[in-house]
Amino acid sequence: MSPATDAGGHDGGTGPEVVRVTSSLRIPVSELQFKFSASGGPGGQNANKVATRVELRFDVAGSPSLGPYQRSRLLDRLGPEVRVVADDERSQFRNRQLATERLRERLAAALQVEKARRPTRPSKGAKERRLAEKRRLSERKRSRRPDLDD
């Protein structure tokens, strides 16, 4: 079982009951809507018979698991509903796991807060190296010029 899931129990082997997105956000599987259909991917005749493609939807606007800050951030970055599709594998169970993991990654990335950049100045040594390089290149180009004193 992946570290991003909590085992809270199993319902017939379909997976964990809670998806842990961040340390402060856990989404019950009951809030996720799974839709299964035939996959066009690998699997040969199995792909024609078994609904292995998984479409996972998460209602950001209506989820009771989200706090107000989390909800507003997700609405700004992802919209009112997040949709993830997985049809990489032959197994519906594995595609369901992949879809859940992709949803977790998208939500975690959207909730990530980038550190504000503090502008810095170049060091004295960096300035001196830059100017020395400029002088060196200038001298090299000057030495290539034809002598016009004749």
C-alpha positions as CSV (number, residue, x, y, z in Angstrom):
1,M,0.0,0.0,0.0
2,S,1.4,3.4,-0.9
3,P,2.3,5.9,1.8
4,A,-0.3,8.3,0.4
5,T,-3.2,6.1,1.6
6,D,-4.6,5.2,4.9
7,A,-5.8,1.7,5.4
8,G,-8.9,2.5,7.5
9,G,-10.3,-0.9,6.3
10,H,-11.1,-2.5,3.0
11,D,-14.4,-2.9,1.2
12,G,-14.0,-6.0,-0.9
13,G,-10.4,-5.3,-1.9
14,T,-11.2,-2.2,-3.9
15,G,-8.6,0.0,-2.1
16,P,-8.2,2.3,0.9
17,E,-11.1,4.3,2.4
18,V,-9.1,7.5,2.7
19,V,-6.8,9.3,0.2
20,R,-4.1,11.3,2.1
21,V,-3.2,14.3,-0.1
22,T,-1.2,16.3,2.4
23,S,-0.6,16.0,6.1
24,S,-3.6,18.2,6.8
25,L,-5.9,16.9,4.0
26,R,-7.5,13.5,3.8
27,I,-10.3,12.8,1.4
28,P,-12.7,9.9,2.0
29,V,-13.1,7.6,-1.0
30,S,-16.9,8.2,-0.7
31,E,-16.3,11.7,-2.1
32,L,-14.6,10.4,-5.2
33,Q,-16.8,9.4,-8.2
34,F,-15.4,6.5,-10.2
35,K,-16.6,5.7,-13.7
36,F,-15.5,2.6,-15.6
37,S,-15.5,2.1,-19.4
38,A,-13.7,0.0,-22.0
39,S,-10.1,0.9,-22.6
40,G,-8.5,1.3,-25.9
41,G,-5.1,0.6,-24.5
42,P,-3.1,-2.6,-24.0
43,G,-4.9,-5.9,-23.1
44,G,-5.9,-7.5,-26.4
45,Q,-9.3,-9.2,-26.2
46,N,-9.4,-8.4,-22.5
47,A,-9.7,-4.7,-23.3
48,N,-12.8,-5.4,-25.4
49,K,-14.5,-7.4,-22.7
50,V,-13.6,-5.7,-19.4
51,A,-14.2,-2.1,-18.4
52,T,-10.6,-1.3,-17.3
53,R,-10.5,2.5,-18.1
54,V,-11.1,4.5,-15.0
55,E,-12.3,8.1,-14.9
56,L,-12.1,9.7,-11.5
57,R,-13.9,12.9,-10.6
58,F,-13.6,15.0,-7.4
59,D,-16.0,17.8,-6.6
60,V,-13.8,20.6,-5.2
61,A,-16.7,23.0,-4.7
62,G,-18.9,20.6,-2.8
63,S,-16.4,18.6,-0.8
64,P,-16.8,18.8,3.0
65,S,-13.3,17.5,3.5
66,L,-11.7,20.8,2.4
67,G,-11.1,23.8,4.6
68,P,-12.0,27.3,3.2
69,Y,-8.4,28.1,2.4
70,Q,-7.8,24.8,0.6
71,R,-11.1,25.0,-1.3
72,S,-10.4,28.6,-2.6
73,R,-6.9,27.6,-3.6
74,L,-8.0,24.5,-5.5
75,L,-10.9,26.4,-7.1
76,D,-8.5,29.1,-8.3
77,R,-5.9,26.6,-9.7
78,L,-8.0,23.6,-10.8
79,G,-11.6,24.7,-11.1
80,P,-14.8,23.4,-9.5
81,E,-14.1,19.7,-10.5
82,V,-11.0,17.7,-11.0
83,R,-11.1,14.9,-13.5
84,V,-8.4,12.2,-13.9
85,V,-8.3,9.3,-16.3
86,A,-6.2,6.1,-16.2
87,D,-6.2,3.4,-18.8
88,D,-2.5,2.4,-18.7
89,E,-2.9,-1.1,-17.3
90,R,-4.9,-4.2,-18.1
91,S,-6.4,-4.3,-14.6
92,Q,-9.3,-2.1,-13.5
93,F,-7.9,-2.3,-9.9
94,R,-4.5,-1.0,-11.0
95,N,-6.0,1.7,-13.1
96,R,-8.1,2.8,-10.1
97,Q,-4.9,3.0,-8.0
98,L,-3.2,5.0,-10.7
99,A,-6.1,7.4,-11.1
100,T,-6.3,7.9,-7.3
101,E,-2.5,8.6,-7.1
102,R,-2.7,11.1,-10.0
103,L,-5.6,12.9,-8.3
104,R,-3.5,13.0,-5.1
105,E,-0.5,14.4,-7.0
106,R,-2.6,17.1,-8.8
107,L,-4.3,18.2,-5.5
108,A,-1.0,18.3,-3.6
109,A,0.7,20.3,-6.4
110,A,-2.2,22.8,-6.4
111,L,-2.0,23.2,-2.7
112,Q,1.7,23.8,-2.7
113,V,2.7,27.3,-1.7
114,E,5.8,28.6,-3.4
115,K,8.2,30.5,-1.3
116,A,8.4,34.2,-2.1
117,R,11.6,35.1,-3.9
118,R,13.7,37.6,-2.1
119,P,15.8,39.6,-4.5
120,T,19.5,39.5,-3.9
121,R,22.5,41.4,-5.1
122,P,25.5,39.9,-6.8
123,S,28.5,39.5,-4.5
124,K,31.6,41.7,-4.9
125,G,33.6,38.7,-6.2
126,A,30.9,37.9,-8.8
127,K,31.0,41.5,-10.0
128,E,34.8,41.5,-10.2
129,R,34.8,38.2,-12.2
130,R,32.2,39.5,-14.6
131,L,34.1,42.7,-15.3
132,A,37.4,40.8,-15.6
133,E,35.8,38.5,-18.2
134,K,34.4,41.5,-20.1
135,R,37.9,43.1,-20.2
136,R,39.4,39.8,-21.4
137,L,36.9,39.4,-24.2
138,S,37.3,43.0,-25.2
139,E,41.1,42.6,-25.4
140,R,40.7,39.5,-27.5
141,K,38.5,41.3,-30.0
142,R,40.7,44.3,-30.0
143,S,43.7,42.1,-30.9
144,R,41.8,40.7,-33.9
145,R,41.3,44.2,-35.5
146,P,43.6,45.1,-38.4
147,D,46.2,47.7,-37.5
148,L,45.2,51.0,-39.2
149,D,48.2,53.1,-38.3
150,D,50.0,52.4,-41.6
